[in-house]
Amino acid sequence: MNTKKLLTFALAAAMTLSLTACGGGETKAPAAPNGGNNSAASGAQTGGDASNLPEITSGSCATPAVLTSIGQSADVEIVGTLCNKAGVEVELNNTITADELSADCKTLLLAVGGSSKGLGAAGIDADQELARTEDLLSKADELGITVVALHTGGSARRGTLSDSFISPAFAAADIAIVVSEGDGDGLMSGILAGNSTPSAYVEQVADCIETLKTLFGV
């Protein structure tokens, strides 16, 4: 993780603490018109132009790959299905910790989206999930693992809770895949633009399959 990305991640992580202090429920943030900035949900950086983000590079990811949830939403199961359809073998571990992350891992896939119900089922709260996220991403950086952040839940997976996980995950990402409809306020594209992160914005969840094929060269 370069210095600029590290600073962005630190700022994003700090801001998530203030977001979660406001409450653990998923408060829906209204989408800004025409992809404009929505300051209520935007966090540290907003209003990035997704069309100007660097393109992803074919074969830039490798296996073994681990898929985990950041926020404990059902989106991790969707991403797992997308990987399967793309022919990308992944190890699914919703709650993997930094200590459990193996040096053999080449790619860490993050399915980002908060769910109060999912957190409850996992027996953790938002602050514990954020702490796991920070430690996991730091360990991935230490081991030189490529981090891919995915937001596939659209506007339904936005709001105070989800945004608290989006900020640190996308700040630390080496690559990002986003279903465009979920980034109407430019939260994710702003973070990605600030780090010049190679990204793919797709119109539908199913479009992620071809993107994953490109990333893993399959």
C-alpha positions in Angstrom: 0.0 0.0 0.0 1.6 3.3 -1.1 1.9 6.3 1.3 -1.1 8.1 -0.3 -3.3 5.1 0.0 -2.2 4.4 3.5 -3.1 8.0 4.5 -6.5 7.6 2.8 -7.1 4.3 4.6 -6.2 5.9 8.0 -8.6 8.8 7.4 -11.4 6.5 6.2 -11.0 4.2 9.2 -11.1 7.2 11.6 -14.3 8.5 9.9 -16.0 5.1 10.3 -15.8 5.4 14.0 -17.8 8.6 14.0 -20.4 7.0 11.6 -20.9 3.9 13.8 -21.2 6.1 16.8 -24.4 7.5 15.3 -26.1 4.1 15.5 -25.8 0.5 14.2 -28.8 0.5 12.0 -28.8 0.8 8.2 -29.9 4.3 7.6 -30.7 4.8 3.9 -28.8 7.6 2.2 -30.8 9.2 -0.6 -29.1 8.9 -4.0 -27.9 12.2 -5.4 -29.3 13.1 -8.8 -27.2 12.5 -11.9 -24.4 10.9 -10.0 -23.7 14.1 -8.0 -22.2 14.4 -4.5 -24.3 13.5 -1.5 -22.5 14.9 1.5 -24.7 12.9 4.0 -23.1 9.6 2.9 -20.0 10.7 1.2 -17.2 10.5 3.8 -13.7 11.7 3.2 -13.7 12.0 -0.6 -16.7 12.3 -2.9 -17.7 13.2 -6.4 -15.1 11.2 -8.3 -15.6 10.6 -12.0 -15.8 6.9 -12.5 -15.3 7.2 -16.2 -11.7 8.6 -15.6 -10.6 5.8 -13.3 -7.7 3.6 -14.5 -8.9 0.4 -16.2 -8.3 -3.0 -14.7 -5.5 -5.1 -16.2 -6.1 -8.6 -17.5 -4.5 -11.3 -15.3 -3.7 -8.8 -12.5 -5.1 -11.3 -9.9 -4.1 -14.8 -9.1 -5.2 -17.7 -6.9 -5.2 -18.9 -4.2 -7.9 -16.4 -3.4 -10.0 -15.7 -0.3 -13.4 -14.1 -0.3 -14.7 -12.5 2.9 -17.5 -10.2 3.9 -16.9 -6.7 5.1 -20.1 -5.8 6.9 -21.6 -9.3 7.0 -24.3 -8.8 4.4 -25.6 -11.5 2.1 -23.7 -9.9 -0.8 -20.8 -12.2 0.0 -22.9 -15.1 -1.2 -23.6 -13.3 -4.4 -20.0 -12.6 -5.0 -19.2 -16.2 -4.3 -21.7 -17.2 -7.0 -20.2 -14.7 -9.4 -16.7 -16.2 -8.8 -18.0 -19.7 -9.4 -19.7 -18.6 -12.7 -16.5 -16.9 -13.7 -14.4 -20.1 -13.1 -12.5 -18.4 -10.2 -11.9 -20.7 -7.3 -12.1 -18.9 -4.0 -12.1 -19.9 -0.3 -15.1 -18.4 1.4 -14.6 -17.2 5.0 -17.0 -14.5 6.1 -15.1 -13.7 9.3 -11.5 -14.5 8.5 -9.1 -12.6 10.8 -5.6 -11.2 10.2 -4.1 -14.2 12.0 -5.9 -16.6 9.8 -4.8 -15.0 6.5 -2.2 -17.2 5.0 0.9 -15.9 3.2 0.0 -18.4 0.4 -3.0 -16.2 -0.4 -2.5 -14.1 -3.6 -5.9 -12.3 -3.7 -8.3 -11.1 -1.0 -11.8 -10.4 -2.3 -13.9 -8.1 -0.2 -17.7 -8.2 -0.6 -18.6 -4.9 1.0 -22.0 -4.1 2.5 -23.3 -3.8 6.1 -26.2 -5.8 7.5 -27.3 -5.5 11.1 -28.9 -8.9 10.8 -25.7 -10.4 9.5 -23.6 -8.9 12.2 -26.0 -10.2 14.8 -25.8 -13.7 13.3 -22.0 -13.6 13.3 -22.2 -12.5 17.0 -20.3 -9.3 16.5 -21.1 -5.6 16.3 -20.1 -2.9 13.8 -17.1 -1.8 15.8 -15.8 -5.3 16.0 -16.3 -5.8 12.3 -14.4 -2.6 11.6 -11.5 -3.6 13.8 -11.4 -7.0 12.0 -11.4 -5.1 8.7 -8.6 -2.8 9.6 -6.4 -5.7 11.0 -7.1 -7.8 7.9 -6.3 -5.2 5.4 -3.1 -4.3 7.3 -2.0 -8.0 7.2 -2.9 -8.2 3.5 -0.6 -5.2 2.8 2.1 -6.7 4.9 2.0 -10.0 2.9 1.7 -8.3 -0.4 -1.8 -9.7 -1.2 -3.8 -8.0 -3.9 -7.0 -6.6 -2.4 -10.2 -6.4 -4.6 -13.2 -4.5 -3.2 -16.6 -5.3 -4.6 -19.8 -3.4 -4.1 -22.6 -5.4 -5.8 -25.6 -4.5 -3.7 -26.6 -1.3 -5.5 -28.4 1.5 -3.6 -30.1 -1.1 -1.4 -26.8 -1.7 0.2 -26.0 1.9 1.0 -26.6 3.9 4.2 -24.8 4.8 7.4 -23.9 1.2 8.3 -22.7 0.1 4.9 -20.9 3.3 4.2 -18.8 2.8 7.4 -17.4 -0.3 5.8 -17.2 1.0 2.3 -14.8 3.8 3.2 -11.9 1.7 4.7 -12.4 -1.2 2.3 -12.2 0.9 -0.8 -9.4 3.1 0.5 -7.2 0.1 0.9 -8.3 -1.7 -2.3 -5.8 -2.3 -5.1 -8.7 -3.0 -7.5 -12.4 -2.3 -7.3 -15.6 -3.6 -9.0 -18.8 -1.5 -8.5 -22.3 -1.9 -9.7 -22.8 1.7 -10.9 -26.3 2.2 -9.4 -24.9 1.9 -5.9 -22.6 4.9 -6.2 -24.9 7.7 -7.2 -23.3 10.0 -4.6 -19.8 9.3 -5.8 -18.5 8.0 -2.4 -16.7 5.0 -3.9 -15.5 6.8 -7.1 -14.1 9.7 -5.0 -12.0 7.3 -2.9 -10.9 5.4 -5.9 -10.0 8.5 -7.9 -8.0 9.8 -5.0 -5.9 6.6 -5.0 -5.9 6.1 -8.8 -7.2 2.6 -8.2 -7.9 0.5 -11.3 -11.6 -0.1 -11.3 -14.6 -1.5 -13.3 -18.0 0.1 -13.0 -20.7 -2.3 -14.4 -24.4 -1.8 -15.0 -25.7 -5.1 -13.7 -24.5 -7.6 -11.1 -24.1 -10.3 -13.8 -21.6 -8.1 -15.6 -19.2 -8.7 -12.8 -18.6 -12.2 -14.2 -16.7 -11.0 -17.2 -14.8 -8.5 -15.1 -13.7 -11.3 -12.8 -12.6 -13.4 -15.7 -10.5 -10.6 -17.0 -8.9 -10.0 -13.6 -8.0 -13.6 -13.1 -7.2 -14.3 -16.8 -9.6 -17.1 -17.2 
